[in-house]
């Protein structure tokens, strides 16, 4: 029996992880991470729950990575600590993975195997081949799994761009058509832009608009984009050559990715064109371009620090031009708007917004016509839309049916749902363990719902620490109660309130003593109950109450 399941990437944008299982062989596709929103206090990264894979680790033959974006490689170091399996990816993608493995000191223990669109892998009972797709990062692949049950195609992230910025980034439409002619049992395809009509605009549009902006700019030019968007960086390089400007790189990820791209031949920058950040202020403003991270409003990234004037070597002055050459990911709009406002206050000319509004960014994900073209080329019997929220998956299903996929043959699944195929008949009747694993500092998976609930309570209403010293002999109060407020009320302005809290604590303890009850847990629970009710009645707040009992 052939089984297909997702451990991440369904009903979300991020932490993509999918798997194909046949007999005693499992192949994992991608292992991404997702950055937390404001409700996940202190969490650094969200990665997929791999419980099922751990339980079946003897079956895992490989991790195949379709491309090098964070939502497809961000979880790899944490995955490898639990499941050290060979990783197959293209040369550029492996370069980005190696940066992560070096940071986590895992390089020497990991098997990295380069592949390309002409590679063929024999992984147990499954043969794997590949085809090129266009995206917003070099070296992207779609994956074809040839199983005894039938052929399964995973598109990776893609769009169809007939005039890409990098000539190597053409989609291999001829090969896709051949795969479709040979017969596709199941197509697994991304859905990010399934709501957007038409074809995705070409990268060539961006080149024209960048050249125009560079020609008109009078001061320094700042360009903020994803460090992984090597095609966009190359476009900035070409525009800088035409306007005789040198380039400085700001942001660790920008420096690292550019180094990998140059080393592996994916980015071409003339000798002497790159300068150090501390050289910027020594050159004429009309001769400098600064490429920086922070297009998503990250508070510690280079662009945010430039916008608030805290970057050490470089400053934004009135008349400088700032170009945001990336669209905000849903959820980041407020952070991006804040930075844009700060840049305008500094007197900069800010060019922001995606698509036709500025022409400085086009999506790397296919619009409806791109998705329909992929479906038409592959002609699958069954279809599983992935990589999107449920409304996107729903729209993708309608697109599939409009080009010939039979109604009822599309499976809109959740993370953990399994689509089983037997005798060419697909069914979704079972699930496997799935969910989120939270990375918090050095801890992986040790922060759960209870810890997050406590952090939420502390962030909203603060805490109240109540310290009492009891006699070990007769359990009477020796000193206290002493009440310490942190994030709840200012003690000097709330003396009456805290005096009443102390009175209630004293009463709760003495009442229990009179009833001959001396268990610490009972005393603490009674203190929490009586103080909590009083505070909510008088303040409408629910601080965390921490009674501390000391016996002497």
NUBADREN-16204 format. One record per residue (C-alpha): residue number from 0; residue in three letters; x, y, z. Coordinates in steps of 0.1 Angstrom, whole numbers, plus 5000, padded with zeros to 4 digits. Last residue first. Layout:
NUM, ALA, X, Y, Z;
...
***
This chain:
551, UNK, 5116, 5278, 5604;
550, UNK, 5091, 5269, 5577;
549, UNK, 5090, 5290, 5545;
548, UNK, 5058, 5292, 5524;
547, UNK, 5059, 5309, 5490;
546, UNK, 5025, 5318, 5475;
545, UNK, 5027, 5326, 5437;
544, UNK, 4996, 5345, 5423;
543, UNK, 4996, 5350, 5385;
542, UNK, 4976, 5382, 5380;
541, UNK, 4939, 5380, 5371;
540, UNK, 4927, 5416, 5366;
539, UNK, 4893, 5431, 5369;
538, UNK, 4908, 5454, 5396;
537, UNK, 4885, 5452, 5427;
536, UNK, 4865, 5421, 5420;
535, UNK, 4894, 5404, 5402;
534, UNK, 4918, 5411, 5431;
533, UNK, 4894, 5398, 5458;
532, UNK, 4887, 5366, 5439;
531, UNK, 4924, 5359, 5433;
530, UNK, 4933, 5366, 5469;
529, UNK, 4907, 5341, 5483;
528, UNK, 4915, 5314, 5457;
527, UNK, 4952, 5318, 5456;
526, UNK, 4955, 5318, 5494;
525, UNK, 4933, 5287, 5497;
524, UNK, 4953, 5268, 5471;
523, UNK, 4986, 5277, 5488;
522, UNK, 4973, 5265, 5522;
521, UNK, 4960, 5232, 5507;
520, UNK, 4993, 5226, 5489;
519, UNK, 5013, 5233, 5521;
518, UNK, 4993, 5208, 5542;
517, UNK, 4987, 5221, 5577;
516, UNK, 4949, 5217, 5583;
515, UNK, 4940, 5217, 5620;
514, UNK, 4907, 5235, 5613;
513, UNK, 4920, 5264, 5634;
512, UNK, 4952, 5263, 5614;
511, UNK, 4932, 5265, 5582;
510, UNK, 4914, 5296, 5594;
509, UNK, 4947, 5311, 5605;
508, UNK, 4962, 5307, 5570;
507, UNK, 4933, 5321, 5551;
506, UNK, 4929, 5350, 5575;
505, UNK, 4966, 5359, 5572;
504, UNK, 4963, 5358, 5534;
503, UNK, 4932, 5379, 5534;
502, UNK, 4949, 5405, 5556;
501, UNK, 4980, 5406, 5533;
500, UNK, 4957, 5412, 5503;
499, UNK, 4939, 5440, 5522;
498, UNK, 4973, 5456, 5528;
497, UNK, 4981, 5452, 5491;
496, UNK, 4950, 5471, 5480;
495, UNK, 4956, 5498, 5506;
494, UNK, 4992, 5503, 5495;
493, UNK, 4984, 5506, 5458;
492, UNK, 5004, 5536, 5447;
491, UNK, 5036, 5526, 5464;
490, UNK, 5032, 5490, 5452;
489, UNK, 5029, 5497, 5415;
488, UNK, 5003, 5472, 5403;
487, UNK, 5005, 5440, 5383;
486, UNK, 5038, 5438, 5364;
485, UNK, 5057, 5426, 5394;
484, UNK, 5041, 5429, 5428;
483, UNK, 5057, 5416, 5460;
482, UNK, 5036, 5408, 5490;
481, UNK, 5051, 5401, 5524;
480, UNK, 5029, 5380, 5547;
479, UNK, 5047, 5381, 5568;
478, UNK, 5067, 5369, 5597;
477, UNK, 5062, 5342, 5624;
476, UNK, 5028, 5328, 5612;
475, UNK, 5017, 5298, 5633;
474, UNK, 5025, 5263, 5622;
473, UNK, 5031, 5251, 5658;
472, UNK, 5066, 5236, 5657;
471, UNK, 5077, 5245, 5622;
470, UNK, 5068, 5281, 5627;
469, UNK, 5056, 5297, 5595;
468, UNK, 5072, 5323, 5573;
467, UNK, 5050, 5337, 5546;
466, UNK, 5059, 5352, 5512;
465, UNK, 5033, 5363, 5486;
464, UNK, 5044, 5369, 5450;
463, UNK, 5020, 5387, 5428;
462, UNK, 5023, 5384, 5390;
461, UNK, 5017, 5403, 5358;
460, UNK, 4983, 5409, 5342;
459, UNK, 4988, 5404, 5305;
458, UNK, 5023, 5393, 5299;
457, UNK, 5023, 5371, 5330;
456, UNK, 4990, 5354, 5319;
455, UNK, 5004, 5348, 5285;
454, UNK, 5036, 5333, 5299;
453, UNK, 5016, 5310, 5321;
452, UNK, 4995, 5298, 5292;
451, UNK, 5027, 5292, 5272;
450, UNK, 5041, 5271, 5300;
449, UNK, 5009, 5251, 5302;
448, UNK, 5006, 5247, 5264;
447, UNK, 5040, 5231, 5260;
446, UNK, 5076, 5242, 5261;
445, UNK, 5100, 5212, 5263;
444, UNK, 5098, 5205, 5226;
443, UNK, 5133, 5216, 5217;
442, UNK, 5151, 5236, 5244;
441, UNK, 5183, 5254, 5235;
440, UNK, 5165, 5287, 5232;
439, UNK, 5129, 5279, 5229;
438, UNK, 5121, 5256, 5199;
437, UNK, 5084, 5246, 5199;
436, UNK, 5072, 5214, 5183;
435, UNK, 5039, 5217, 5165;
434, UNK, 5015, 5190, 5155;
433, UNK, 5013, 5155, 5142;
432, UNK, 5006, 5119, 5153;
431, UNK, 4991, 5098, 5125;
430, UNK, 4957, 5099, 5109;
429, UNK, 4933, 5074, 5092;
428, UNK, 4905, 5072, 5066;
427, UNK, 4917, 5091, 5035;
426, UNK, 4912, 5069, 5005;
425, UNK, 4928, 5064, 4972;
424, UNK, 4921, 5035, 4947;
423, UNK, 4949, 5026, 4923;
422, UNK, 4950, 4990, 4938;
421, UNK, 4957, 5005, 4972;
420, UNK, 4964, 5042, 4979;
419, UNK, 4963, 5056, 5014;
418, UNK, 4959, 5093, 5021;
417, UNK, 4970, 5100, 5057;
416, UNK, 4960, 5129, 5078;
415, UNK, 4986, 5142, 5102;
414, UNK, 4986, 5178, 5091;
413, UNK, 4951, 5184, 5077;
412, UNK, 4938, 5171, 5043;
411, UNK, 4920, 5184, 5013;
410, UNK, 4919, 5153, 4991;
409, UNK, 4908, 5158, 4955;
408, UNK, 4893, 5128, 4937;
407, UNK, 4857, 5137, 4947;
406, UNK, 4851, 5156, 4915;
405, UNK, 4872, 5142, 4887;
404, UNK, 4903, 5162, 4878;
403, UNK, 4896, 5177, 4844;
402, UNK, 4908, 5213, 4842;
401, UNK, 4880, 5229, 4862;
400, UNK, 4882, 5202, 4888;
399, UNK, 4917, 5211, 4896;
398, UNK, 4909, 5248, 4898;
397, UNK, 4881, 5241, 4922;
396, UNK, 4905, 5220, 4944;
395, UNK, 4930, 5249, 4943;
394, UNK, 4903, 5273, 4956;
393, UNK, 4897, 5249, 4986;
392, UNK, 4934, 5246, 4993;
391, UNK, 4937, 5283, 4994;
390, UNK, 4907, 5286, 5017;
389, UNK, 4923, 5260, 5039;
388, UNK, 4956, 5278, 5044;
387, UNK, 4985, 5269, 5021;
386, UNK, 5013, 5246, 5012;
385, UNK, 4993, 5216, 5000;
384, UNK, 4967, 5205, 4974;
383, UNK, 4963, 5167, 4971;
382, UNK, 4951, 5155, 4936;
381, UNK, 4941, 5121, 4923;
380, UNK, 4940, 5108, 4888;
379, UNK, 4966, 5133, 4877;
378, UNK, 4969, 5151, 4843;
377, UNK, 5005, 5163, 4849;
376, UNK, 5006, 5189, 4822;
375, UNK, 4970, 5201, 4828;
374, UNK, 4975, 5203, 4866;
373, UNK, 5007, 5223, 4861;
372, UNK, 4990, 5246, 4837;
371, UNK, 4961, 5251, 4861;
370, UNK, 4985, 5261, 4889;
369, UNK, 5002, 5286, 4866;
368, UNK, 4968, 5300, 4855;
367, UNK, 4957, 5304, 4892;
366, UNK, 4988, 5322, 4903;
365, UNK, 5021, 5304, 4908;
364, UNK, 5044, 5312, 4937;
363, UNK, 5077, 5332, 4934;
362, UNK, 5057, 5364, 4938;
361, UNK, 5069, 5396, 4921;
360, UNK, 5087, 5425, 4937;
359, UNK, 5099, 5459, 4928;
358, UNK, 5072, 5466, 4902;
357, UNK, 5059, 5494, 4924;
356, UNK, 5021, 5490, 4926;
355, UNK, 5021, 5462, 4900;
354, UNK, 5032, 5436, 4924;
353, UNK, 5045, 5445, 4958;
352, UNK, 5045, 5475, 4981;
351, UNK, 5074, 5498, 4990;
350, UNK, 5095, 5526, 4975;
349, UNK, 5107, 5549, 5003;
348, UNK, 5123, 5583, 4995;
347, UNK, 5141, 5590, 5028;
346, UNK, 5135, 5620, 5050;
345, UNK, 5142, 5602, 5083;
344, UNK, 5105, 5604, 5092;
343, UNK, 5098, 5585, 5059;
342, UNK, 5122, 5558, 5071;
341, UNK, 5103, 5556, 5105;
340, UNK, 5070, 5552, 5087;
339, UNK, 5083, 5524, 5065;
338, UNK, 5097, 5506, 5095;
337, UNK, 5063, 5508, 5113;
336, UNK, 5045, 5496, 5081;
335, UNK, 5068, 5465, 5079;
334, UNK, 5060, 5455, 5115;
333, UNK, 5023, 5460, 5109;
332, UNK, 5023, 5440, 5077;
331, UNK, 5041, 5410, 5091;
330, UNK, 5011, 5387, 5096;
329, UNK, 5008, 5377, 5059;
328, UNK, 5044, 5378, 5044;
327, UNK, 5052, 5413, 5034;
326, UNK, 5062, 5417, 4997;
325, UNK, 5099, 5419, 4988;
324, UNK, 5120, 5445, 4971;
323, UNK, 5116, 5472, 4998;
322, UNK, 5135, 5500, 4982;
321, UNK, 5150, 5528, 5003;
320, UNK, 5163, 5560, 4985;
319, UNK, 5184, 5586, 5002;
318, UNK, 5172, 5622, 5000;
317, UNK, 5173, 5628, 5038;
316, UNK, 5199, 5605, 5054;
315, UNK, 5199, 5568, 5063;
314, UNK, 5229, 5559, 5084;
313, UNK, 5256, 5533, 5081;
312, UNK, 5284, 5520, 5104;
311, UNK, 5267, 5515, 5138;
310, UNK, 5231, 5508, 5129;
309, UNK, 5209, 5524, 5156;
308, UNK, 5191, 5551, 5136;
307, UNK, 5156, 5537, 5140;
306, UNK, 5152, 5529, 5103;
305, UNK, 5187, 5516, 5100;
304, UNK, 5181, 5492, 5129;
303, UNK, 5149, 5480, 5113;
302, UNK, 5166, 5475, 5079;
301, UNK, 5195, 5455, 5094;
300, UNK, 5174, 5429, 5112;
299, UNK, 5167, 5430, 5150;
298, UNK, 5131, 5442, 5148;
297, UNK, 5122, 5419, 5118;
296, UNK, 5100, 5441, 5096;
295, UNK, 5097, 5415, 5068;
294, UNK, 5122, 5433, 5044;
293, UNK, 5148, 5430, 5072;
292, UNK, 5180, 5421, 5054;
291, UNK, 5202, 5445, 5036;
290, UNK, 5218, 5454, 5003;
289, UNK, 5234, 5489, 5004;
288, UNK, 5241, 5507, 4972;
287, UNK, 5268, 5534, 4969;
286, UNK, 5281, 5557, 4943;
285, UNK, 5256, 5586, 4946;
284, UNK, 5264, 5589, 4983;
283, UNK, 5300, 5597, 4976;
282, UNK, 5322, 5573, 4995;
281, UNK, 5337, 5575, 5030;
280, UNK, 5303, 5569, 5047;
279, UNK, 5301, 5535, 5030;
278, UNK, 5335, 5522, 5039;
277, UNK, 5324, 5508, 5073;
276, UNK, 5299, 5486, 5056;
275, UNK, 5326, 5467, 5037;
274, UNK, 5328, 5470, 4999;
273, UNK, 5317, 5447, 4971;
272, UNK, 5324, 5459, 4936;
271, UNK, 5361, 5452, 4936;
270, UNK, 5359, 5421, 4915;
269, UNK, 5326, 5420, 4895;
268, UNK, 5296, 5402, 4911;
267, UNK, 5282, 5370, 4897;
266, UNK, 5257, 5350, 4917;
265, UNK, 5249, 5313, 4912;
264, UNK, 5285, 5301, 4907;
263, UNK, 5289, 5280, 4939;
262, UNK, 5312, 5304, 4957;
261, UNK, 5292, 5334, 4946;
260, UNK, 5259, 5319, 4959;
259, UNK, 5275, 5307, 4991;
258, UNK, 5291, 5341, 4999;
257, UNK, 5258, 5359, 4990;
256, UNK, 5240, 5336, 5014;
255, UNK, 5263, 5342, 5043;
254, UNK, 5265, 5380, 5039;
253, UNK, 5227, 5384, 5035;
252, UNK, 5222, 5360, 5065;
251, UNK, 5245, 5381, 5087;
250, UNK, 5229, 5415, 5078;
249, UNK, 5243, 5444, 5058;
248, UNK, 5260, 5440, 5025;
247, UNK, 5277, 5469, 5007;
246, UNK, 5276, 5474, 4970;
245, UNK, 5295, 5498, 4947;
244, UNK, 5277, 5521, 4923;
243, UNK, 5285, 5528, 4886;
242, UNK, 5248, 5533, 4875;
241, UNK, 5248, 5504, 4850;
240, UNK, 5269, 5482, 4874;
239, UNK, 5245, 5489, 4902;
238, UNK, 5215, 5479, 4881;
237, UNK, 5232, 5446, 4873;
236, UNK, 5241, 5440, 4910;
235, UNK, 5205, 5447, 4920;
234, UNK, 5192, 5422, 4895;
233, UNK, 5217, 5397, 4908;
232, UNK, 5203, 5402, 4943;
231, UNK, 5168, 5397, 4930;
230, UNK, 5179, 5363, 4914;
229, UNK, 5196, 5354, 4947;
228, UNK, 5164, 5356, 4966;
227, UNK, 5178, 5338, 4997;
226, UNK, 5187, 5370, 5015;
225, UNK, 5151, 5381, 5012;
224, UNK, 5150, 5418, 5002;
223, UNK, 5160, 5452, 5014;
222, UNK, 5176, 5476, 4989;
221, UNK, 5191, 5508, 5002;
220, UNK, 5202, 5534, 4977;
219, UNK, 5225, 5563, 4987;
218, UNK, 5216, 5597, 4974;
217, UNK, 5204, 5609, 4939;
216, UNK, 5181, 5581, 4927;
215, UNK, 5166, 5585, 4892;
214, UNK, 5189, 5559, 4875;
213, UNK, 5186, 5534, 4903;
212, UNK, 5148, 5537, 4902;
211, UNK, 5146, 5531, 4865;
210, UNK, 5170, 5501, 4866;
209, UNK, 5151, 5486, 4895;
208, UNK, 5118, 5490, 4875;
207, UNK, 5132, 5472, 4844;
206, UNK, 5148, 5444, 4864;
205, UNK, 5115, 5438, 4884;
204, UNK, 5095, 5432, 4853;
203, UNK, 5120, 5406, 4841;
202, UNK, 5110, 5385, 4872;
201, UNK, 5078, 5376, 4853;
200, UNK, 5043, 5383, 4866;
199, UNK, 5024, 5353, 4880;
198, UNK, 4996, 5343, 4856;
197, UNK, 4960, 5352, 4860;
196, UNK, 4938, 5352, 4891;
195, UNK, 4950, 5351, 4927;
194, UNK, 4932, 5328, 4951;
193, UNK, 4954, 5298, 4944;
192, UNK, 4985, 5319, 4953;
191, UNK, 4999, 5297, 4981;
190, UNK, 4985, 5264, 4968;
189, UNK, 5015, 5240, 4963;
188, UNK, 5009, 5207, 4945;
187, UNK, 5008, 5170, 4953;
186, UNK, 4998, 5151, 4922;
185, UNK, 4987, 5115, 4926;
184, UNK, 4984, 5087, 4900;
183, UNK, 5004, 5104, 4873;
182, UNK, 5006, 5087, 4839;
181, UNK, 5034, 5084, 4813;
180, UNK, 5019, 5114, 4794;
179, UNK, 5020, 5135, 4826;
178, UNK, 5057, 5127, 4831;
177, UNK, 5064, 5137, 4795;
176, UNK, 5045, 5169, 4799;
175, UNK, 5066, 5178, 4830;
174, UNK, 5098, 5171, 4810;
173, UNK, 5087, 5195, 4782;
172, UNK, 5077, 5221, 4808;
171, UNK, 5112, 5222, 4824;
170, UNK, 5107, 5254, 4842;
169, UNK, 5134, 5279, 4833;
168, UNK, 5157, 5290, 4862;
167, UNK, 5190, 5286, 4844;
166, UNK, 5184, 5318, 4825;
165, UNK, 5184, 5337, 4858;
164, UNK, 5161, 5367, 4858;
163, UNK, 5134, 5345, 4844;
162, UNK, 5117, 5353, 4810;
161, UNK, 5092, 5324, 4805;
160, UNK, 5083, 5323, 4842;
159, UNK, 5060, 5295, 4852;
158, UNK, 5056, 5294, 4890;
157, UNK, 5068, 5269, 4916;
156, UNK, 5072, 5257, 4952;
155, UNK, 5077, 5219, 4952;
154, UNK, 5058, 5200, 4926;
153, UNK, 5054, 5167, 4943;
152, UNK, 5045, 5140, 4918;
151, UNK, 5034, 5104, 4927;
150, UNK, 5036, 5076, 4902;
149, UNK, 5019, 5043, 4907;
148, UNK, 5014, 5014, 4931;
147, UNK, 5048, 4999, 4924;
146, UNK, 5063, 5033, 4932;
145, UNK, 5079, 5060, 4909;
144, UNK, 5082, 5091, 4930;
143, UNK, 5087, 5123, 4910;
142, UNK, 5101, 5154, 4927;
141, UNK, 5099, 5190, 4915;
140, UNK, 5131, 5209, 4919;
139, UNK, 5144, 5244, 4927;
138, UNK, 5180, 5254, 4920;
137, UNK, 5179, 5291, 4925;
136, UNK, 5155, 5311, 4947;
135, UNK, 5123, 5329, 4938;
134, UNK, 5108, 5300, 4919;
133, UNK, 5110, 5283, 4885;
132, UNK, 5108, 5245, 4884;
131, UNK, 5133, 5219, 4871;
130, UNK, 5124, 5182, 4871;
129, UNK, 5133, 5152, 4893;
128, UNK, 5135, 5114, 4895;
127, UNK, 5129, 5090, 4925;
126, UNK, 5127, 5052, 4923;
125, UNK, 5109, 5037, 4953;
124, UNK, 5113, 5000, 4965;
123, UNK, 5143, 5009, 4986;
122, UNK, 5156, 5043, 4976;
121, UNK, 5169, 5041, 4940;
120, UNK, 5177, 5077, 4930;
119, UNK, 5178, 5092, 4895;
118, UNK, 5194, 5126, 4889;
117, UNK, 5188, 5147, 4858;
116, UNK, 5171, 5176, 4876;
115, UNK, 5200, 5179, 4899;
114, UNK, 5214, 5161, 4930;
113, UNK, 5240, 5167, 4957;
112, UNK, 5243, 5142, 4986;
111, UNK, 5248, 5155, 5021;
110, UNK, 5255, 5128, 5048;
109, UNK, 5256, 5144, 5083;
108, UNK, 5279, 5138, 5112;
107, UNK, 5307, 5162, 5102;
106, UNK, 5282, 5190, 5095;
105, UNK, 5263, 5189, 5128;
104, UNK, 5279, 5217, 5147;
103, UNK, 5246, 5237, 5150;
102, UNK, 5260, 5267, 5132;
101, UNK, 5278, 5245, 5108;
100, UNK, 5246, 5226, 5101;
99, UNK, 5228, 5258, 5093;
98, UNK, 5254, 5270, 5069;
97, UNK, 5255, 5235, 5054;
96, UNK, 5218, 5237, 5046;
95, UNK, 5223, 5269, 5026;
94, UNK, 5251, 5253, 5006;
93, UNK, 5230, 5221, 5001;
92, UNK, 5203, 5243, 4986;
91, UNK, 5228, 5257, 4961;
90, UNK, 5242, 5223, 4951;
89, UNK, 5208, 5207, 4947;
88, UNK, 5194, 5185, 4975;
87, UNK, 5195, 5150, 4990;
86, UNK, 5199, 5146, 5027;
85, UNK, 5210, 5112, 5042;
84, UNK, 5193, 5103, 5076;
83, UNK, 5202, 5113, 5111;
82, UNK, 5168, 5112, 5128;
81, UNK, 5165, 5128, 5163;
80, UNK, 5193, 5154, 5161;
79, UNK, 5189, 5155, 5124;
78, UNK, 5153, 5169, 5127;
77, UNK, 5166, 5198, 5149;
76, UNK, 5192, 5208, 5123;
75, UNK, 5167, 5203, 5095;
74, UNK, 5139, 5225, 5108;
73, UNK, 5146, 5256, 5088;
72, UNK, 5150, 5238, 5055;
71, UNK, 5116, 5241, 5037;
70, UNK, 5101, 5271, 5055;
69, UNK, 5135, 5287, 5054;
68, UNK, 5138, 5286, 5017;
67, UNK, 5165, 5263, 5001;
66, UNK, 5147, 5242, 4976;
65, UNK, 5130, 5207, 4971;
64, UNK, 5148, 5190, 4999;
63, UNK, 5148, 5152, 4999;
62, UNK, 5152, 5135, 5033;
61, UNK, 5162, 5099, 5028;
60, UNK, 5156, 5062, 5034;
59, UNK, 5134, 5062, 5065;
58, UNK, 5121, 5027, 5073;
57, UNK, 5143, 5021, 5104;
56, UNK, 5130, 5055, 5118;
55, UNK, 5094, 5042, 5121;
54, UNK, 5086, 5054, 5156;
53, UNK, 5108, 5085, 5151;
52, UNK, 5089, 5092, 5119;
51, UNK, 5056, 5091, 5137;
50, UNK, 5068, 5114, 5164;
49, UNK, 5081, 5140, 5140;
48, UNK, 5063, 5170, 5153;
47, UNK, 5070, 5198, 5128;
46, UNK, 5091, 5229, 5136;
45, UNK, 5081, 5262, 5153;
44, UNK, 5109, 5286, 5160;
43, UNK, 5121, 5311, 5187;
42, UNK, 5093, 5308, 5212;
41, UNK, 5095, 5335, 5239;
40, UNK, 5057, 5342, 5240;
39, UNK, 5038, 5324, 5214;
38, UNK, 5008, 5348, 5209;
37, UNK, 5029, 5374, 5190;
36, UNK, 5034, 5350, 5160;
35, UNK, 5061, 5323, 5158;
34, UNK, 5085, 5318, 5129;
33, UNK, 5080, 5286, 5109;
32, UNK, 5105, 5259, 5102;
31, UNK, 5109, 5235, 5073;
30, UNK, 5118, 5199, 5067;
29, UNK, 5114, 5190, 5031;
28, UNK, 5102, 5157, 5016;
27, UNK, 5106, 5126, 5037;
26, UNK, 5110, 5092, 5020;
25, UNK, 5097, 5062, 5038;
24, UNK, 5104, 5026, 5028;
23, UNK, 5091, 4993, 5043;
22, UNK, 5060, 4989, 5021;
21, UNK, 5055, 5023, 5005;
20, UNK, 5056, 5056, 5024;
19, UNK, 5058, 5091, 5009;
18, UNK, 5063, 5120, 5033;
17, UNK, 5056, 5157, 5037;
16, UNK, 5072, 5185, 5057;
15, UNK, 5066, 5222, 5053;
14, UNK, 5072, 5244, 5084;
13, UNK, 5056, 5274, 5068;
12, UNK, 5024, 5290, 5053;
11, UNK, 4996, 5273, 5072;
10, UNK, 4965, 5251, 5067;
9, UNK, 4987, 5223, 5056;
8, UNK, 5025, 5228, 5056;
7, UNK, 5035, 5204, 5083;
6, UNK, 5034, 5166, 5090;
5, UNK, 5018, 5158, 5057;
4, UNK, 5009, 5123, 5045;
3, UNK, 5010, 5100, 5015;
2, UNK, 5007, 5062, 5018;
1, UNK, 5012, 5035, 4992;
0, UNK, 5000, 5000, 5000;
***
